[in-house]
Amino acid sequence: MTNHAGRLYALAIGLVVFFLAWAVVAARPWVATADPRQKALVVRQVQLQREAKLVSQIVAQRAQLARVTRNRQLASAAAAPVAPVAAVRVVNLPPLTITRTS
Amino acid sequence: MINRRMFHAMGTEIELLVDADHAERSLDAAELEFHRLEALLSRFRDDSELSRLNRDGSIEPGRDLARVVELALEARDRTSGRFDPTVHNALVAAGYDRSFEQLPAEGETTPPPPAARGVWLRPGRIELEPGVQIDLGGIGKGYAAERAAELLALAGPCLVNAGGDIAIRGGSWPVGVEHITLQLDSGGLATSGRDRRRWQRGGRELHHLIDPATGEPSETDLLRVTVVAGDAVDAEVAAKSLFLAGSKRAAAEANAAGMPAVLVTEDGRTLLAGGLA
């Protein structure tokens, strides 16, 4: 009797263990979940990173060009003689001197 | 009280005006400055620095020659070559080979030399391309007027008139230009034209305003140009440049630059430009 009940318990436990193992194997936890939305996000992330790099390069090039242009403008402004403005007007006065062909 | 002194230098009549009671020493200094600069910058004096440069093709220049050459080269760039100190050989080829007072009424000309540009201003040295010689006549007079005005201004407000190239320091000065009077409070004024310094060669009338593009006396419809600018040197350069442009272009350029100018055409018309009209 005792042996009989023992066998039944052992059988039940064996079945439980078997089905649990079956469930675990069927779940294949060692295989990564291939969610298409996650895949799309990863692709988008890579694309954005590439575009960001490109934009950074363009911004740096334009900043460099602007710096060079600005420096040239400053240099030419510094080199150009600043002509003082001559103050002159036509008047009805007798001249103190006259100008003629030199 | 206005003190006036007149004397002859640089081939023209010089007039000094100064508004001061005791100005004799400043007048003396200003007059000496003209003679000093003439001795350095005249192409008609064999011993001048300029003649030595033209003869040797290279010189260690004094401060004044270096500065005037520098101003002339800047002017050449600024006027895109309308003002060019290397017209010396063209002037000589046209017959202007000695001081104007000694120029014979008639003589021969030689073909104008090709345009030359080789002038190098290096630190402490001026060098000319072989065959190139320079003339600093007009710009030298403007420079001398400015330097003399600086000395005269120590006595009081003054005006220096070097045969039409006028420099001012302080005061307000009425200057007769053609039939009008211009009141100058600052800056400089100069007149360039072909109604003086002209001569005959081979039955043809020539003058000293050489067009660097052709190497021959300019043939525009202008007789005289007077320009008001920041100083006498700039005015001299601008007057020559506008003269070579001809009346229409000169008026347009003076208007665009806001540079007061009086243009007299060969048919006797007087045009006011650059804000004077």
HADDOCK unambig.tbl for C-alpha pairs under 7 A between the chains (distance, minus, plus):
assign (segid A and resid 83 and name CA) (segid B and resid 230 and name CA) 5.54 0.50 0.50
assign (segid A and resid 84 and name CA) (segid B and resid 230 and name CA) 4.74 0.50 0.50
assign (segid A and resid 85 and name CA) (segid B and resid 230 and name CA) 5.60 0.50 0.50
assign (segid A and resid 86 and name CA) (segid B and resid 186 and name CA) 5.34 0.50 0.50
assign (segid A and resid 86 and name CA) (segid B and resid 187 and name CA) 4.54 0.50 0.50
assign (segid A and resid 86 and name CA) (segid B and resid 228 and name CA) 6.75 0.50 0.50
assign (segid A and resid 86 and name CA) (segid B and resid 229 and name CA) 5.57 0.50 0.50
assign (segid A and resid 86 and name CA) (segid B and resid 230 and name CA) 5.20 0.50 0.50
assign (segid A and resid 87 and name CA) (segid B and resid 184 and name CA) 5.97 0.50 0.50
assign (segid A and resid 87 and name CA) (segid B and resid 185 and name CA) 5.26 0.50 0.50
assign (segid A and resid 87 and name CA) (segid B and resid 186 and name CA) 5.43 0.50 0.50
assign (segid A and resid 87 and name CA) (segid B and resid 187 and name CA) 6.88 0.50 0.50
assign (segid A and resid 88 and name CA) (segid B and resid 182 and name CA) 6.36 0.50 0.50
assign (segid A and resid 88 and name CA) (segid B and resid 183 and name CA) 5.46 0.50 0.50
assign (segid A and resid 88 and name CA) (segid B and resid 184 and name CA) 4.70 0.50 0.50
assign (segid A and resid 88 and name CA) (segid B and resid 185 and name CA) 6.31 0.50 0.50
assign (segid A and resid 89 and name CA) (segid B and resid 182 and name CA) 5.52 0.50 0.50
assign (segid A and resid 89 and name CA) (segid B and resid 183 and name CA) 5.30 0.50 0.50
assign (segid A and resid 89 and name CA) (segid B and resid 184 and name CA) 6.98 0.50 0.50
assign (segid A and resid 90 and name CA) (segid B and resid 181 and name CA) 5.81 0.50 0.50
assign (segid A and resid 90 and name CA) (segid B and resid 182 and name CA) 4.59 0.50 0.50
assign (segid A and resid 90 and name CA) (segid B and resid 183 and name CA) 6.09 0.50 0.50
assign (segid A and resid 91 and name CA) (segid B and resid 181 and name CA) 5.69 0.50 0.50
assign (segid A and resid 91 and name CA) (segid B and resid 182 and name CA) 5.98 0.50 0.50
assign (segid A and resid 91 and name CA) (segid B and resid 183 and name CA) 6.19 0.50 0.50
assign (segid A and resid 92 and name CA) (segid B and resid 181 and name CA) 6.59 0.50 0.50
assign (segid A and resid 93 and name CA) (segid B and resid 174 and name CA) 6.83 0.50 0.50
assign (segid A and resid 93 and name CA) (segid B and resid 181 and name CA) 6.55 0.50 0.50
assign (segid A and resid 95 and name CA) (segid B and resid 174 and name CA) 4.73 0.50 0.50
assign (segid A and resid 95 and name CA) (segid B and resid 175 and name CA) 4.87 0.50 0.50
assign (segid A and resid 95 and name CA) (segid B and resid 176 and name CA) 5.02 0.50 0.50
assign (segid A and resid 95 and name CA) (segid B and resid 181 and name CA) 6.04 0.50 0.50
assign (segid A and resid 96 and name CA) (segid B and resid 173 and name CA) 6.94 0.50 0.50
assign (segid A and resid 96 and name CA) (segid B and resid 174 and name CA) 5.67 0.50 0.50
assign (segid A and resid 96 and name CA) (segid B and resid 175 and name CA) 6.04 0.50 0.50
assign (segid A and resid 97 and name CA) (segid B and resid 175 and name CA) 5.24 0.50 0.50
assign (segid A and resid 97 and name CA) (segid B and resid 176 and name CA) 6.14 0.50 0.50
assign (segid A and resid 98 and name CA) (segid B and resid 175 and name CA) 5.30 0.50 0.50
assign (segid A and resid 98 and name CA) (segid B and resid 176 and name CA) 4.26 0.50 0.50
assign (segid A and resid 98 and name CA) (segid B and resid 177 and name CA) 6.17 0.50 0.50
assign (segid A and resid 99 and name CA) (segid B and resid 164 and name CA) 4.28 0.50 0.50
assign (segid A and resid 99 and name CA) (segid B and resid 175 and name CA) 6.99 0.50 0.50
assign (segid A and resid 99 and name CA) (segid B and resid 176 and name CA) 6.23 0.50 0.50
assign (segid A and resid 99 and name CA) (segid B and resid 177 and name CA) 5.82 0.50 0.50
assign (segid A and resid 99 and name CA) (segid B and resid 191 and name CA) 6.55 0.50 0.50
assign (segid A and resid 100 and name CA) (segid B and resid 163 and name CA) 6.78 0.50 0.50
assign (segid A and resid 100 and name CA) (segid B and resid 164 and name CA) 4.88 0.50 0.50
assign (segid A and resid 100 and name CA) (segid B and resid 191 and name CA) 5.82 0.50 0.50
assign (segid A and resid 101 and name CA) (segid B and resid 164 and name CA) 5.91 0.50 0.50
assign (segid A and resid 101 and name CA) (segid B and resid 191 and name CA) 5.07 0.50 0.50
assign (segid A and resid 101 and name CA) (segid B and resid 192 and name CA) 5.00 0.50 0.50
assign (segid A and resid 101 and name CA) (segid B and resid 193 and name CA) 5.30 0.50 0.50
assign (segid A and resid 101 and name CA) (segid B and resid 195 and name CA) 6.97 0.50 0.50
assign (segid A and resid 101 and name CA) (segid B and resid 196 and name CA) 6.32 0.50 0.50
assign (segid A and resid 101 and name CA) (segid B and resid 224 and name CA) 6.90 0.50 0.50
assign (segid A and resid 102 and name CA) (segid B and resid 163 and name CA) 4.85 0.50 0.50
assign (segid A and resid 102 and name CA) (segid B and resid 164 and name CA) 5.16 0.50 0.50
assign (segid A and resid 102 and name CA) (segid B and resid 191 and name CA) 6.42 0.50 0.50
assign (segid A and resid 102 and name CA) (segid B and resid 192 and name CA) 6.15 0.50 0.50
